[in-house]
Amino acid sequence: MTKLDNRLRELRAREDVTQKQLADMVGVRRETISHIERNRYTPSLELAFRIARVFEADVEDVFTWEQ
């Protein structure tokens, strides 16, 4: 089984960004960010890149693929 994990909560805390603020920056609802953080929703590749850009990080620094 494969799993996409993420560091969103950690990155948001480090940058003092709320779920709502991040959602507004990337053009989604706050609930979407919450679901991504809890691994209940896998973001599209485009959304993953938009999120990574907010934190000035590579996608691989925000999201990890575990097999």
Biopython code that builds the backbone (N, CA, C, O; Angstrom):
import numpy as np
from Bio.PDB.StructureBuilder import StructureBuilder

atoms = [
    (1, "MET", "N", (0.843, -1.186, 0.000)),
    (1, "MET", "CA", (0.000, 0.000, 0.000)),
    (1, "MET", "C", (0.892, 1.256, 0.000)),
    (1, "MET", "O", (1.926, 1.294, 0.668)),
    (2, "THR", "N", (0.484, 2.256, -0.742)),
    (2, "THR", "CA", (1.238, 3.504, -0.780)),
    (2, "THR", "C", (0.468, 4.592, -0.042)),
    (2, "THR", "O", (-0.758, 4.555, 0.067)),
    (3, "LYS", "N", (1.225, 5.559, 0.457)),
    (3, "LYS", "CA", (0.616, 6.622, 1.239)),
    (3, "LYS", "C", (1.356, 7.930, 0.997)),
    (3, "LYS", "O", (2.585, 7.982, 1.012)),
    (4, "LEU", "N", (0.587, 8.969, 0.778)),
    (4, "LEU", "CA", (1.163, 10.301, 0.654)),
    (4, "LEU", "C", (1.080, 10.964, 2.020)),
    (4, "LEU", "O", (-0.013, 11.167, 2.550)),
    (5, "ASP", "N", (2.213, 11.297, 2.582)),
    (5, "ASP", "CA", (2.259, 11.960, 3.883)),
    (5, "ASP", "C", (2.688, 13.407, 3.660)),
    (5, "ASP", "O", (3.164, 13.754, 2.579)),
    (6, "ASN", "N", (2.524, 14.244, 4.670)),
    (6, "ASN", "CA", (2.876, 15.647, 4.486)),
    (6, "ASN", "C", (3.357, 16.275, 5.785)),
    (6, "ASN", "O", (3.182, 15.726, 6.873)),
    (7, "ARG", "N", (3.969, 17.444, 5.632)),
    (7, "ARG", "CA", (4.479, 18.214, 6.770)),
    (7, "ARG", "C", (3.732, 19.548, 6.894)),
    (7, "ARG", "O", (4.275, 20.509, 7.438)),
    (8, "LEU", "N", (2.509, 19.613, 6.400)),
    (8, "LEU", "CA", (1.783, 20.883, 6.380)),
    (8, "LEU", "C", (1.637, 21.515, 7.754)),
    (8, "LEU", "O", (1.915, 22.702, 7.925)),
    (9, "ARG", "N", (1.210, 20.746, 8.716)),
    (9, "ARG", "CA", (0.995, 21.306, 10.060)),
    (9, "ARG", "C", (2.300, 21.897, 10.605)),
    (9, "ARG", "O", (2.308, 22.988, 11.176)),
    (10, "GLU", "N", (3.382, 21.172, 10.424)),
    (10, "GLU", "CA", (4.691, 21.633, 10.890)),
    (10, "GLU", "C", (5.108, 22.924, 10.168)),
    (10, "GLU", "O", (5.570, 23.872, 10.804)),
    (11, "LEU", "N", (4.946, 22.955, 8.856)),
    (11, "LEU", "CA", (5.337, 24.140, 8.087)),
    (11, "LEU", "C", (4.454, 25.342, 8.418)),
    (11, "LEU", "O", (4.941, 26.469, 8.508)),
    (12, "ARG", "N", (3.169, 25.099, 8.597)),
    (12, "ARG", "CA", (2.271, 26.202, 8.955)),
    (12, "ARG", "C", (2.646, 26.787, 10.304)),
    (12, "ARG", "O", (2.647, 28.005, 10.481)),
    (13, "ALA", "N", (2.966, 25.914, 11.262)),
    (13, "ALA", "CA", (3.352, 26.373, 12.598)),
    (13, "ALA", "C", (4.638, 27.188, 12.538)),
    (13, "ALA", "O", (4.756, 28.229, 13.184)),
    (14, "ARG", "N", (5.587, 26.708, 11.767)),
    (14, "ARG", "CA", (6.868, 27.402, 11.647)),
    (14, "ARG", "C", (6.698, 28.797, 11.049)),
    (14, "ARG", "O", (7.365, 29.745, 11.466)),
    (15, "GLU", "N", (5.804, 28.914, 10.071)),
    (15, "GLU", "CA", (5.577, 30.197, 9.391)),
    (15, "GLU", "C", (4.431, 30.997, 9.999)),
    (15, "GLU", "O", (4.120, 32.091, 9.527)),
    (16, "ASP", "N", (3.796, 30.457, 11.049)),
    (16, "ASP", "CA", (2.664, 31.103, 11.712)),
    (16, "ASP", "C", (1.543, 31.417, 10.717)),
    (16, "ASP", "O", (1.055, 32.545, 10.640)),
    (17, "VAL", "N", (1.150, 30.392, 9.961)),
    (17, "VAL", "CA", (0.092, 30.503, 8.957)),
    (17, "VAL", "C", (-1.065, 29.604, 9.392)),
    (17, "VAL", "O", (-0.855, 28.434, 9.715)),
    (18, "THR", "N", (-2.271, 30.140, 9.402)),
    (18, "THR", "CA", (-3.438, 29.338, 9.759)),
    (18, "THR", "C", (-3.898, 28.517, 8.553)),
    (18, "THR", "O", (-3.495, 28.775, 7.419)),
    (19, "GLN", "N", (-4.741, 27.533, 8.817)),
    (19, "GLN", "CA", (-5.308, 26.759, 7.716)),
    (19, "GLN", "C", (-6.065, 27.678, 6.759)),
    (19, "GLN", "O", (-5.961, 27.528, 5.542)),
    (20, "LYS", "N", (-6.813, 28.612, 7.295)),
    (20, "LYS", "CA", (-7.594, 29.544, 6.472)),
    (20, "LYS", "C", (-6.678, 30.406, 5.607)),
    (20, "LYS", "O", (-6.944, 30.601, 4.421)),
    (21, "GLN", "N", (-5.614, 30.916, 6.190)),
    (21, "GLN", "CA", (-4.678, 31.739, 5.423)),
    (21, "GLN", "C", (-4.053, 30.940, 4.286)),
    (21, "GLN", "O", (-3.959, 31.427, 3.160)),
    (22, "LEU", "N", (-3.628, 29.724, 4.577)),
    (22, "LEU", "CA", (-3.038, 28.886, 3.547)),
    (22, "LEU", "C", (-4.061, 28.577, 2.461)),
    (22, "LEU", "O", (-3.754, 28.637, 1.270)),
    (23, "ALA", "N", (-5.259, 28.252, 2.873)),
    (23, "ALA", "CA", (-6.324, 27.963, 1.907)),
    (23, "ALA", "C", (-6.550, 29.152, 0.978)),
    (23, "ALA", "O", (-6.669, 28.981, -0.235)),
    (24, "ASP", "N", (-6.608, 30.345, 1.541)),
    (24, "ASP", "CA", (-6.803, 31.543, 0.726)),
    (24, "ASP", "C", (-5.640, 31.753, -0.245)),
    (24, "ASP", "O", (-5.848, 32.174, -1.383)),
    (25, "MET", "N", (-4.434, 31.463, 0.196)),
    (25, "MET", "CA", (-3.249, 31.655, -0.651)),
    (25, "MET", "C", (-3.225, 30.707, -1.841)),
    (25, "MET", "O", (-2.722, 31.059, -2.908)),
    (26, "VAL", "N", (-3.769, 29.505, -1.664)),
    (26, "VAL", "CA", (-3.706, 28.514, -2.740)),
    (26, "VAL", "C", (-5.042, 28.293, -3.439)),
    (26, "VAL", "O", (-5.132, 27.490, -4.368)),
    (27, "GLY", "N", (-6.083, 29.004, -2.997)),
    (27, "GLY", "CA", (-7.362, 28.973, -3.697)),
    (27, "GLY", "C", (-8.252, 27.777, -3.412)),
    (27, "GLY", "O", (-8.949, 27.285, -4.300)),
    (28, "VAL", "N", (-8.226, 27.309, -2.166)),
    (28, "VAL", "CA", (-9.123, 26.220, -1.770)),
    (28, "VAL", "C", (-9.820, 26.598, -0.465)),
    (28, "VAL", "O", (-9.542, 27.650, 0.111)),
    (29, "ARG", "N", (-10.722, 25.737, -0.006)),
    (29, "ARG", "CA", (-11.401, 25.978, 1.275)),
    (29, "ARG", "C", (-10.510, 25.509, 2.427)),
    (29, "ARG", "O", (-9.640, 24.656, 2.251)),
    (30, "ARG", "N", (-10.743, 26.079, 3.597)),
    (30, "ARG", "CA", (-9.981, 25.693, 4.784)),
    (30, "ARG", "C", (-10.116, 24.195, 5.056)),
    (30, "ARG", "O", (-9.158, 23.544, 5.474)),
    (31, "GLU", "N", (-11.296, 23.661, 4.820)),
    (31, "GLU", "CA", (-11.542, 22.238, 5.066)),
    (31, "GLU", "C", (-10.640, 21.357, 4.199)),
    (31, "GLU", "O", (-10.245, 20.271, 4.620)),
    (32, "THR", "N", (-10.320, 21.814, 3.010)),
    (32, "THR", "CA", (-9.428, 21.056, 2.124)),
    (32, "THR", "C", (-8.048, 20.933, 2.759)),
    (32, "THR", "O", (-7.450, 19.857, 2.761)),
    (33, "ILE", "N", (-7.549, 22.042, 3.298)),
    (33, "ILE", "CA", (-6.242, 22.011, 3.969)),
    (33, "ILE", "C", (-6.296, 21.068, 5.166)),
    (33, "ILE", "O", (-5.364, 20.295, 5.388)),
    (34, "SER", "N", (-7.360, 21.126, 5.927)),
    (34, "SER", "CA", (-7.520, 20.237, 7.077)),
    (34, "SER", "C", (-7.500, 18.774, 6.644)),
    (34, "SER", "O", (-6.837, 17.948, 7.270)),
    (35, "HIS", "N", (-8.216, 18.458, 5.586)),
    (35, "HIS", "CA", (-8.265, 17.074, 5.096)),
    (35, "HIS", "C", (-6.899, 16.613, 4.576)),
    (35, "HIS", "O", (-6.513, 15.461, 4.776)),
    (36, "ILE", "N", (-6.181, 17.501, 3.919)),
    (36, "ILE", "CA", (-4.840, 17.143, 3.441)),
    (36, "ILE", "C", (-3.933, 16.852, 4.636)),
    (36, "ILE", "O", (-3.214, 15.853, 4.643)),
    (37, "GLU", "N", (-3.965, 17.723, 5.647)),
    (37, "GLU", "CA", (-3.113, 17.531, 6.830)),
    (37, "GLU", "C", (-3.382, 16.203, 7.515)),
    (37, "GLU", "O", (-2.459, 15.568, 8.025)),
    (38, "ARG", "N", (-4.636, 15.780, 7.533)),
    (38, "ARG", "CA", (-5.010, 14.536, 8.206)),
    (38, "ARG", "C", (-4.974, 13.327, 7.281)),
    (38, "ARG", "O", (-5.449, 12.248, 7.636)),
    (39, "ASN", "N", (-4.403, 13.516, 6.083)),
    (39, "ASN", "CA", (-4.285, 12.434, 5.096)),
    (39, "ASN", "C", (-5.636, 11.845, 4.710)),
    (39, "ASN", "O", (-5.745, 10.653, 4.424)),
    (40, "ARG", "N", (-6.654, 12.683, 4.706)),
    (40, "ARG", "CA", (-7.976, 12.242, 4.259)),
    (40, "ARG", "C", (-8.235, 12.642, 2.808)),
    (40, "ARG", "O", (-9.221, 12.219, 2.205)),
    (41, "TYR", "N", (-7.347, 13.454, 2.257)),
    (41, "TYR", "CA", (-7.493, 13.935, 0.889)),
    (41, "TYR", "C", (-6.111, 14.069, 0.273)),
    (41, "TYR", "O", (-5.197, 14.618, 0.888)),
    (42, "THR", "N", (-5.966, 13.567, -0.934)),
    (42, "THR", "CA", (-4.708, 13.682, -1.667)),
    (42, "THR", "C", (-4.831, 14.846, -2.640)),
    (42, "THR", "O", (-5.692, 14.825, -3.520)),
    (43, "PRO", "N", (-3.988, 15.855, -2.495)),
    (43, "PRO", "CA", (-4.105, 17.017, -3.378)),
    (43, "PRO", "C", (-3.660, 16.683, -4.801)),
    (43, "PRO", "O", (-2.858, 15.777, -5.028)),
    (44, "SER", "N", (-4.200, 17.436, -5.739)),
    (44, "SER", "CA", (-3.738, 17.307, -7.120)),
    (44, "SER", "C", (-2.286, 17.754, -7.172)),
    (44, "SER", "O", (-1.795, 18.410, -6.254)),
    (45, "LEU", "N", (-1.615, 17.399, -8.237)),
    (45, "LEU", "CA", (-0.226, 17.808, -8.409)),
    (45, "LEU", "C", (-0.131, 19.329, -8.441)),
    (45, "LEU", "O", (0.784, 19.909, -7.856)),
    (46, "GLU", "N", (-1.067, 19.970, -9.118)),
    (46, "GLU", "CA", (-1.075, 21.433, -9.183)),
    (46, "GLU", "C", (-1.211, 22.048, -7.796)),
    (46, "GLU", "O", (-0.479, 22.979, -7.459)),
    (47, "LEU", "N", (-2.134, 21.542, -6.995)),
    (47, "LEU", "CA", (-2.326, 22.066, -5.649)),
    (47, "LEU", "C", (-1.093, 21.811, -4.787)),
    (47, "LEU", "O", (-0.699, 22.676, -4.005)),
    (48, "ALA", "N", (-0.488, 20.654, -4.918)),
    (48, "ALA", "CA", (0.724, 20.342, -4.156)),
    (48, "ALA", "C", (1.821, 21.354, -4.468)),
    (48, "ALA", "O", (2.524, 21.810, -3.567)),
    (49, "PHE", "N", (1.967, 21.705, -5.745)),
    (49, "PHE", "CA", (2.979, 22.699, -6.127)),
    (49, "PHE", "C", (2.635, 24.079, -5.576)),
    (49, "PHE", "O", (3.524, 24.799, -5.121)),
    (50, "ARG", "N", (1.354, 24.456, -5.611)),
    (50, "ARG", "CA", (0.963, 25.767, -5.072)),
    (50, "ARG", "C", (1.254, 25.836, -3.580)),
    (50, "ARG", "O", (1.741, 26.853, -3.087)),
    (51, "ILE", "N", (0.959, 24.766, -2.864)),
    (51, "ILE", "CA", (1.236, 24.727, -1.425)),
    (51, "ILE", "C", (2.741, 24.835, -1.175)),
    (51, "ILE", "O", (3.177, 25.609, -0.322)),
    (52, "ALA", "N", (3.518, 24.075, -1.904)),
    (52, "ALA", "CA", (4.974, 24.107, -1.729)),
    (52, "ALA", "C", (5.528, 25.508, -1.976)),
    (52, "ALA", "O", (6.422, 25.955, -1.257)),
    (53, "ARG", "N", (5.005, 26.201, -2.984)),
    (53, "ARG", "CA", (5.481, 27.555, -3.289)),
    (53, "ARG", "C", (5.236, 28.518, -2.134)),
    (53, "ARG", "O", (6.058, 29.396, -1.871)),
    (54, "VAL", "N", (4.112, 28.359, -1.447)),
    (54, "VAL", "CA", (3.815, 29.227, -0.306)),
    (54, "VAL", "C", (4.949, 29.151, 0.712)),
    (54, "VAL", "O", (5.331, 30.159, 1.306)),
    (55, "PHE", "N", (5.478, 27.958, 0.904)),
    (55, "PHE", "CA", (6.534, 27.748, 1.898)),
    (55, "PHE", "C", (7.931, 27.828, 1.277)),
    (55, "PHE", "O", (8.927, 27.522, 1.933)),
    (56, "GLU", "N", (7.997, 28.240, 0.014)),
    (56, "GLU", "CA", (9.273, 28.340, -0.708)),
    (56, "GLU", "C", (10.063, 27.045, -0.571)),
    (56, "GLU", "O", (11.254, 27.047, -0.261)),
    (57, "ALA", "N", (9.361, 25.938, -0.811)),
    (57, "ALA", "CA", (9.954, 24.613, -0.663)),
    (57, "ALA", "C", (9.695, 23.787, -1.918)),
    (57, "ALA", "O", (8.832, 24.120, -2.730)),
    (58, "ASP", "N", (10.446, 22.721, -2.060)),
    (58, "ASP", "CA", (10.176, 21.749, -3.110)),
    (58, "ASP", "C", (8.990, 20.903, -2.675)),
    (58, "ASP", "O", (8.746, 20.730, -1.481)),
    (59, "VAL", "N", (8.262, 20.381, -3.637)),
    (59, "VAL", "CA", (7.120, 19.525, -3.324)),
    (59, "VAL", "C", (7.546, 18.371, -2.427)),
    (59, "VAL", "O", (6.823, 17.992, -1.505)),
    (60, "GLU", "N", (8.725, 17.811, -2.703)),
    (60, "GLU", "CA", (9.221, 16.679, -1.913)),
    (60, "GLU", "C", (9.543, 17.052, -0.472)),
    (60, "GLU", "O", (9.638, 16.177, 0.388)),
    (61, "ASP", "N", (9.712, 18.352, -0.200)),
    (61, "ASP", "CA", (9.950, 18.795, 1.176)),
    (61, "ASP", "C", (8.650, 18.952, 1.958)),
    (61, "ASP", "O", (8.658, 19.017, 3.187)),
    (62, "VAL", "N", (7.545, 19.013, 1.242)),
    (62, "VAL", "CA", (6.232, 19.159, 1.882)),
    (62, "VAL", "C", (5.507, 17.814, 1.913)),
    (62, "VAL", "O", (4.903, 17.445, 2.921)),
    (63, "PHE", "N", (5.575, 17.096, 0.808)),
    (63, "PHE", "CA", (4.871, 15.824, 0.667)),
    (63, "PHE", "C", (5.862, 14.684, 0.456)),
    (63, "PHE", "O", (6.831, 14.830, -0.288)),
    (64, "THR", "N", (5.619, 13.555, 1.108)),
    (64, "THR", "CA", (6.456, 12.381, 0.916)),
    (64, "THR", "C", (5.579, 11.200, 0.510)),
    (64, "THR", "O", (4.464, 11.029, 1.004)),
    (65, "TRP", "N", (6.098, 10.417, -0.375)),
    (65, "TRP", "CA", (5.390, 9.245, -0.888)),
    (65, "TRP", "C", (6.003, 8.015, -0.270)),
    (65, "TRP", "O", (7.181, 7.728, -0.482)),
    (66, "GLU", "N", (5.211, 7.284, 0.497)),
    (66, "GLU", "CA", (5.708, 6.076, 1.163)),
    (66, "GLU", "C", (5.068, 4.851, 0.545)),
    (66, "GLU", "O", (3.854, 4.808, 0.349)),
    (67, "GLN", "N", (5.890, 3.846, 0.236)),
    (67, "GLN", "CA", (5.374, 2.601, -0.324)),
    (67, "GLN", "C", (5.505, 1.489, 0.653)),
    (67, "GLN", "O", (5.122, 0.358, 0.355)),
]
sb = StructureBuilder()
sb.init_structure("model")
sb.init_model(0)
sb.init_chain("A")
sb.init_seg("    ")
for serial, (resi, resn, name, xyz) in enumerate(atoms, 1):
    if name == "N":
        sb.init_residue(resn, " ", resi, " ")
    sb.init_atom(name, np.array(xyz, "f"), 0.0, 1.0, " ", f" {name:<3s}", serial, name[0])
structure = sb.get_structure()
